[in-house]
Amino acid sequence: MKSFSAGVVCMVVLLVLAWQTALGQVTLVLKKVPIGTPASDTLFLAGNINNWNHRSSAHMFVRAANQQYYLTVPELTEVLEFKITRGSWAKGEILANGAARGNRGFSTATAADSLYIEVENWQDNFSASTKPHTASANVQFLSHTFWMPQLNKSRRIWLYLPSGYHLSKKRYPVLYMHDGQNLFDSFYSYSGEWEVDETLDQLARRKKLEIVVVGIENGGEERINEYTPWHNKQYGGGKGDAYVDFLVQTLKPYIDSHYRTLPGKTTTGVAGSSMGGLISLYAAVKYPEVYGRVGVFSPAFWLSPELYQYVEQCDLLPSTKLYLMAGAREGEQMVPDM
């Protein structure tokens, strides 16, 4: 009976594949999940086709006899964007090292009949004992799925509010920072936490310096593309314009309308490290009327040598303050590039 049942399941899968091909649908195939994934757990697709419902009954994967999971998506948007969960975001997929992964996605215009996926790890495999949460009480998620119309995808956004924010009617300067998963919480970081929240908590106590910080998570495999204004033949890139447009045209207006901010140029900053430093300088040069404070740390200028000519041709306003920093041991080109 076991052999017969397995054969029936495989036949059903093949029929589903054939049926979806005829209708132009796409079948997602999870060909590999992390070792130790409970066989009793149900896997779900959470995405823009179900309002990011992490346990949508209409988007459950079927586990076949070959131990792979299958889901046919009958109705596709122009761009399908999604992640895999085991019924909750606390059991959602992440990268192998415990870092957050960007949303998966593909264009239905170029999608094949089947899309094969490997899940690297699950969020609940990293407990507080192995990778602790370190974010201060002032840190929160603004949104797990903030829509980026300029890039046609969504992204998780972090928000740091000064401890006195809810006790006052003050308005605050705002700093926009890239690589949001590295800023506040080591649990989500992929290269060490920057301790932005702890640092600002201390500055607020000691020097009464209080600001709002908005952290935009990078898109994982899209990081190079979105943090690079020009296409690099070896590494890709070229979506930097759309990314900085998103910051200025979509995210900043939302923050200014929903929080008590000082929206002017001299009270708005942008900062990042490596490619985040590169895109920060580019954003400030493209939008000199928006950003008056710019932090450029260990910038990956080598990735976009076009930046030098671009900066030469643009005039920053006299009120713009730039802070550039790099170490002499960060590679032979780091100091000359700076």
N, C-alpha and C positions, 0 to 999 in steps of 0.2 A: 504493500500500500504506500509506503514512503516513496518508493521509486516512482510509482504511478502519479502521486501527488506532485512530486518535483517536476515530472514531465508536463503535467497539466499547467503548472505555474509558468514554466518556461514557454509553453505554447501560447498561453495568454499574453505574456510579455511580447512575444514575437508578433502576435496579432495586433496588440496595441501599437507597437512600432509601425507596422504596416499601415494601420488605420490613420495614425497621426501624419504619416508621410503623405497620404493621399489628400489630407485636409490642410496640409501646410503647417501642422502643429510642430511643437518641439518637445522631445522627451529628454528630461534631465536624468542622467545616470550617475549615481554615486558609486564609483568603482572602488573607492577605498575610504574607510573611516578609521579613526584612531583605534589602536589596539585597546581593548577593554571597554569599548562602547557597549553598554548593556543591550543584549539582544531583545529585551522586553520593551525598550524605549522606542517610541514612534518618532520619526524624523519629519520635519515640516519645512516648507519653503515659506519664508517671510519676505515680502517684497512690495513693489509698487503696484502689483496687481491685486493685493488684498489689504492695502492700507497698513502694511508691515505688521500684520497679525502673526504673532510667533507660534500660534497653534491653530491655524485655520484648517478646519476639517476638510475643506475642499482642496487643500494643497498638502496632503499627506503622501509621503513616499511609501511604496509597496516594496517589501523585502522579498526577493526571489530566492530560489533554491541555490543560486550561485553566490549568495551572500551580498549581492549588489542591490542597491535601492533604485527604484524607478518612479518617476512622476511625469505624466504627460500634461503639459500646460496648454489648455484648449484655447484660451483667449489671450493674445499677446498685445501689449502696448508697443509703440514704435521701438522703445528701448526697454528691455526687461532688466530690472535691477533687483538684486535679492541677496539673502544670506540663508544659511541652513541652521536650524535649531533643533533641539530635542524637546520642544514644548515650552521653552521660556528663554528669555534673553540671558539669564544666568547660566543656561546650558547651550548658548549659541557658539558658533564656530569662531575660532581665532587662529592665529598663526602658530607654527610649531613651537616657537619660543615663548608663547604666552602673550604676545603683542596683539593688539586689535588688528583685524584685517579690514580692508576697504570693502565696500559693497561689490558683490559680483555683478557682472552685467554684460550684455551683448545686444547688438542691434538685430532686430528680426529681419532686417533687409539682407543681412549677410550670414545669418545663423544657419547652421547645418540642421539636418533632421534630428540629430541627437547631440547633446552636449555632455561631455564626460567630465566629471568633477572629482577631486580628491579633497576631503576635509582633513586639514592638518592636525587640529586639536580642538578641544572643547573648553569653554570658559571655566567650567566647574572642576577641570583637572588641575587648576591652579588655586589651591586653597590659600587662606590668609596666612598659614604657617610657612608656605613655600614662597609666596609672593604677596606681602602684606599690602593692604590699602593704607596710603599715607596722606591722602588729601585732607586739608583742614576743613572745618565746618563751614567755611565761607565759599567752598567750591560746590558747584552743582552742574548737572547737565542741562543746558538750554534746550537741546533737542537731540534725539538719536537719529533723526531723519530730516534735518533741515534741508529744504530743497534749494538746489543751485541751478537756476534756469539757464545760466550762461554755459554750464557744462552738462546740462540735462541729466543730473544725478543728485543724490542726497548725501549728506555727511553729518557725522556727530559733531556737535558744537559744545564746548565747555564754557562755563561762566564763573568768574571770581568776583564776588561783591565784597567791599570792605565790611568789616564787622559792624560798623555803625550805620550801614546803609538803611536798614529798616527802622532805625530809631531817629532818623533825621529827615530833613527835606532838602538836604544838600544835593548839588549836582557834581558829578565826578568826571575827571579825564578818563579816556579810554585807550587801552593799548591792545591792538590786535596782534596775536602771535600764531605762528604756524606750528605744525607738528604737535597739535593739541594733546595727543595722548602722552606726550613726554613732560608736560608742564607741571602737573599737580600730583599725580598718583602713580607710584611705582608699580602698582598692580597692572596698570594698562600700558606702561611704558615699554618700549622695545630697545632703548639704548640708555636707560638710566633716567631717573626723574630729575628735572631741573630745579625743583623746590621753589617754584615761583610763588606759591601761596605762603610758604613759611617765611620767605624773604619779605614779602609785602606785609605780612602780619607784624614782623619785627619793625619794619620801617614805619608802620602806622603807629606803633606804640612809642617808638623812640623819637621819630621826627614828624609825626602827624602827617605823613605822606600817604594819602589814600587814593587809589585808582581802581577802576574796573578793568578786568582783563578778559578778553574774549579769545578762547583757544579754538582754532579750527583744526580738526584732525586731518592728517594727510590721507590720501586715498590708497595707501599701501603700494601696490604695483603702479598706481597712477602718480606717485609722488614726483618722479622725474618729469613726467609730462606736464604736470600742473605747476611745478615750481621753476620751469624753464621757459622763458619767453620765445626762444628761437629753437628750431629743430636741430639737433645734433645728430650727424650721420651715424655715429657709433652707439649713442645712448638714447636717442629719441628726443622727446620733448616737444615744445611748441604750443602748449595750452596755457602758458603763463598769462597771456593777455586776458583770456576768458576768466581765469582764476582771480586776477586782481580786479577785473570788472565786477565779479561777483561780490568781492569784499566791499567795494565802493557803492555799487548800484543796488545791491540787495541786502547784504548783511548789515552794513552800517545804518541804513535807514530804519531797519527793523530794531536794532539796538537803541537808536536814538529816540524812537517812538514808544518803546516799551520800558525804558529805564531812564533814570534821571542822570543824564549825561551832559557834559560840556562838549557840544559837537563841533566846535571850531577847530581850525587848523593847529593852533598852538597847544591844544589839549587833546589831540588825536595822534596816536603813534602806531607804528608797525615794526615788528621785530622778529628775527628768526636766526637760525644757525645753519651753516653749510648751504644747501640749496635754499633753505628758508632765509638765509642772509642774502642770497642772490635775488630772490623774488621780493624781499623787503625793499632793497635799494631800487629795484625796477618799479615797484609800486609807488615809491615816493617820487621818482622822477616822472612817471607817467601822470601821477595825480598830485602835483606840488601844492595845489590849493586845498587838498584834503589832509595830507600827513605833514605835520610840523616836527615830529619827533621820530627818529629812525634808528633802530638798533641792528647793526650788521655784524654778526659774529661768525668768524671762521668761514667766510663766504666761498662758495664753489664757483668763483668767477671763471675758472678754466672751462667750465661746461658751456658757457655762453660768452665767448670772447667778443661777440657783437655788442655787449653791454658797454664797452669802453667808448665806442663811437656814439652810441645812443646817449650816454651821459654827457659827452662833449657837446652834443647838439641841443641839449635841453638846459634850460635855466631854472635852477631851484630858487625859490623865493628867499630873500635875506633872513627871514625869520625861521627857516628850516634848520634844525639841529641834528647833525649826523654823529653817531657813535659807532666807530669801526674798531674791531678788535680781533686779533689772531695771534697764534703762538708760532715762534720760530721753528718748532719741532713738528709742525703739522704738514710737512712736505716741502720739497725744495721750491715749489712755485708759490707757496702761500704768501710769504712776505713780499716778493717781487710783484705779485698780482695786486696785493693791497696797496 
